Amino acid sequence: MAYSTNTERRKILVVGAGLAGLSAAQLLQQSGYEVLVLEARERLGGRIWTSQRWADAPLDLGATWIHGAQGNPLSVIARSISAAMLQTRYDRSVTYGPTALVMSSKQEDHLDSLADAFARALHKAQKRDVDQSVRAVADAWSISARLSRQDQNLLRFILLGRYETEYAGDASALSAHWYDDARAFPGEDALFVKGFGVLAEYLARDLRIERNQVVRNVNWNNRGVQVQTDRGEFSADAAIVTLPLGVLKAGVVHFSPALPAAKSRAIQALGMGVLNKCYLRFEKAFWPDDVDWLEHVPPAGLGWTQWVSFVRVAGLPVLLGFNAGQQGRDMEALSDAAIVASAMQTLRSIYGAQIPEPLDAQITRWGSDPFALGAYSFNALGAQPAMRDDLAAPVGGRVFFAGEATMRRDFSSAHGAFLSGQRAANQVTQAYSR
Ligand SMILES: Cc1cc2nc3c(=O)[nH]c(=O)nc-3n(C[C@H](O)[C@H](O)[C@H](O)COP(=O)(O)OP(=O)(O)OC[C@H]3O[C@@H](n4cnc5c(N)ncnc54)[C@H](O)[C@@H]3O)c2cc1C
């Protein structure tokens, strides 16, 4: 299928209409290229996905927050389109201990000092020559620090709630050397009143996007690129591939010639994590209405540890629970009803058996989503940060790569995806303006 009759302008195909693909396509189109985006899904945005199921409450099933609003390129766009933003605050939080009672300030201080001591142990591990998993460091530290049974349980909570939920990788897979190698912007975390989707919609404006085109093959030679989908074939001078790391790992898209060895090694070695969301909507809030974050230390180390309340920020009686790492993967196999029952079991242990059933729930399964196969990438044991540069490296001056996983210092984020698209578009511009 020829997508253009204009032979003057360079033609560029962009695979994937997530933030990386949309940002690349937008910049190239503005620079005068003829751009066509091929997207497997019916919807745009990829891991940006605002659900409109509750008409009065657009909620994000993928990314929610612009992390660190100061200096973040997404804040600049949000301001330019006058998108209304809200701020959740980590200092507005409550922590429930294993007995389900609110932790006293003494107990919270103890939890914080344990978390700090573990962070120091990880920091020391980062100075050793041989890398270990975050869990291996935790296990060794638990023994050397002679943690009591109660503190071992607190440590499990710290791993689950504060490491796996943030980095999405299982603690046994996260590299102690590199898990926290992403840069952070300063400032509060901000979320969109109408959902992150407004940003994807803005970037998608005026673009030519073919939806429901599942790319199967990317073939290139010194004359150009051919992309085959389940519905047709497209040719161009060059292509920008923004497939999620999970999709690249699965090998469901074939490259011919085969990808260089360094890129294949990076695809194998980098980790694709899981973070899932479960929104529960109630008639009215039965939890404190002045906090944004609710933390729970489960008595046996497993369970729902992190919740966000939308009461204070948005006036909605909605709780959002997270599941990450292996627990997140395991939970995907359960039915919606079983996931809600599991979440409600935790909430009942905190707030009492009498709390009502939710009116409705919205649940994600990013690990089994065929066009994501995970939530975002992490630095796994055995991977090196430089592998992200290998993942990003263009092939043959014809196939360029973008996507959050290709960003050495901005992986796992929406701003990283956006910036990767800008980088790939600039690479194309440099290659084809000669
Ligand atoms: C639950 C969750 C919470 C998150 N929270 C945050 C947060 O609060 N803040 C933050 O900054 N980041 C967050 N992130 C990360 C952020 O959403 C991602 O880093 C970013 O959206 C990735 O964009 P991308 O363009 O690289 O990939 P994607 O958005 O995945 O885009 C890739 C596109 O390729 C398409 N595709 C896949 N396979 C094919 C194929 N064979 N053919 C054609 N098209 C294909 C996909 O459908 C998709 O549209 C979160 C992610 C998740 C899942």
The ligand as an SDF file (V2000), in Angstrom:
LIG
                    3D

 53 58  0  0  0  0  0  0  0  0999 V2000
    0.1010    1.5440   35.1390 C   0  0  0  0  0  0  0  0  0  0  0  0
    1.1320    2.5390   34.6610 C   0  0  0  0  0  0  0  0  0  0  0  0
    1.3780    3.6690   35.4130 C   0  0  0  0  0  0  0  0  0  0  0  0
    2.3160    4.6010   34.9920 C   0  0  0  0  0  0  0  0  0  0  0  0
    2.4730    5.7470   35.7110 N   0  0  0  0  0  0  0  0  0  0  0  0
    3.2650    6.7230   35.2270 C   0  0  0  0  0  0  0  0  0  0  0  0
    3.2370    8.0080   35.8290 C   0  0  0  0  0  0  0  0  0  0  0  0
    2.4680    8.2580   36.7610 O   0  0  0  0  0  0  0  0  0  0  0  0
    4.0720    8.9560   35.3220 N   0  0  0  0  0  0  0  0  0  0  0  0
    4.9100    8.7160   34.2580 C   0  0  0  0  0  0  0  0  0  0  0  0
    5.6600    9.6170   33.8640 O   0  0  0  0  0  0  0  0  0  0  0  0
    4.8990    7.5020   33.6350 N   0  0  0  0  0  0  0  0  0  0  0  0
    4.0910    6.5260   34.0790 C   0  0  0  0  0  0  0  0  0  0  0  0
    4.0050    5.3340   33.4190 N   0  0  0  0  0  0  0  0  0  0  0  0
    4.9120    5.0970   32.2740 C   0  0  0  0  0  0  0  0  0  0  0  0
    4.4320    5.7730   30.9870 C   0  0  0  0  0  0  0  0  0  0  0  0
    3.0500    5.5440   30.8110 O   0  0  0  0  0  0  0  0  0  0  0  0
    5.1980    5.1800   29.8180 C   0  0  0  0  0  0  0  0  0  0  0  0
    6.5970    5.2850   30.0540 O   0  0  0  0  0  0  0  0  0  0  0  0
    4.9100    5.8700   28.4760 C   0  0  0  0  0  0  0  0  0  0  0  0
    3.5390    6.1300   28.3090 O   0  0  0  0  0  0  0  0  0  0  0  0
    5.4330    4.9760   27.3590 C   0  0  0  0  0  0  0  0  0  0  0  0
    5.2290    5.5870   26.1140 O   0  0  0  0  0  0  0  0  0  0  0  0
    5.8340    4.9130   24.8000 P   0  0  0  0  0  0  0  0  0  0  0  0
    5.4270    5.7580   23.6600 O   0  0  0  0  0  0  0  0  0  0  0  0
    7.2750    4.6250   25.0050 O   0  0  0  0  0  0  0  0  0  0  0  0
    5.1400    3.4900   24.7120 O   0  0  0  0  0  0  0  0  0  0  0  0
    3.5920    3.1480   24.4790 P   0  0  0  0  0  0  0  0  0  0  0  0
    2.7340    4.2030   25.0780 O   0  0  0  0  0  0  0  0  0  0  0  0
    3.3820    1.7640   24.9340 O   0  0  0  0  0  0  0  0  0  0  0  0
    3.4410    3.2630   22.8950 O   0  0  0  0  0  0  0  0  0  0  0  0
    3.7570    2.2080   22.0400 C   0  0  0  0  0  0  0  0  0  0  0  0
    2.6100    2.0480   21.0640 C   0  0  0  0  0  0  0  0  0  0  0  0
    2.9300    0.9660   20.1810 O   0  0  0  0  0  0  0  0  0  0  0  0
    1.7350    0.2540   19.9310 C   0  0  0  0  0  0  0  0  0  0  0  0
    2.0750   -1.0990   19.4780 N   0  0  0  0  0  0  0  0  0  0  0  0
    2.4870   -2.1670   20.2080 C   0  0  0  0  0  0  0  0  0  0  0  0
    2.6960   -3.2210   19.4110 N   0  0  0  0  0  0  0  0  0  0  0  0
    2.4200   -2.8200   18.1380 C   0  0  0  0  0  0  0  0  0  0  0  0
    2.4560   -3.4500   16.8760 C   0  0  0  0  0  0  0  0  0  0  0  0
    2.8270   -4.7390   16.7200 N   0  0  0  0  0  0  0  0  0  0  0  0
    2.0870   -2.7330   15.7860 N   0  0  0  0  0  0  0  0  0  0  0  0
    1.7190   -1.4290   15.8870 C   0  0  0  0  0  0  0  0  0  0  0  0
    1.6760   -0.7760   17.0690 N   0  0  0  0  0  0  0  0  0  0  0  0
    2.0280   -1.4690   18.1770 C   0  0  0  0  0  0  0  0  0  0  0  0
    1.0130    0.2630   21.2560 C   0  0  0  0  0  0  0  0  0  0  0  0
   -0.3500   -0.0240   21.1330 O   0  0  0  0  0  0  0  0  0  0  0  0
    1.2950    1.6840   21.7420 C   0  0  0  0  0  0  0  0  0  0  0  0
    0.2900    2.5710   21.3440 O   0  0  0  0  0  0  0  0  0  0  0  0
    3.0460    4.3970   33.7910 C   0  0  0  0  0  0  0  0  0  0  0  0
    2.7870    3.2570   33.0280 C   0  0  0  0  0  0  0  0  0  0  0  0
    1.8230    2.3580   33.4410 C   0  0  0  0  0  0  0  0  0  0  0  0
    1.4990    1.1780   32.5770 C   0  0  0  0  0  0  0  0  0  0  0  0
  1  2  1  0
  2  3  1  0
  2 52  2  0
  3  4  2  0
  4  5  1  0
  4 50  1  0
  5  6  2  0
  6  7  1  0
  6 13  1  0
  7  8  2  0
  7  9  1  0
  9 10  1  0
 10 11  2  0
 10 12  1  0
 12 13  2  0
 13 14  1  0
 14 15  1  0
 14 50  1  0
 15 16  1  0
 16 17  1  0
 16 18  1  0
 18 19  1  0
 18 20  1  0
 20 21  1  0
 20 22  1  0
 22 23  1  0
 23 24  1  0
 24 25  2  0
 24 26  1  0
 24 27  1  0
 27 28  1  0
 28 29  2  0
 28 30  1  0
 28 31  1  0
 31 32  1  0
 32 33  1  0
 33 34  1  0
 33 48  1  0
 34 35  1  0
 35 36  1  0
 35 46  1  0
 36 37  1  0
 36 45  1  0
 37 38  2  0
 38 39  1  0
 39 40  1  0
 39 45  2  0
 40 41  1  0
 40 42  2  0
 42 43  1  0
 43 44  2  0
 44 45  1  0
 46 47  1  0
 46 48  1  0
 48 49  1  0
 50 51  2  0
 51 52  1  0
 52 53  1  0
M  END
$$$$
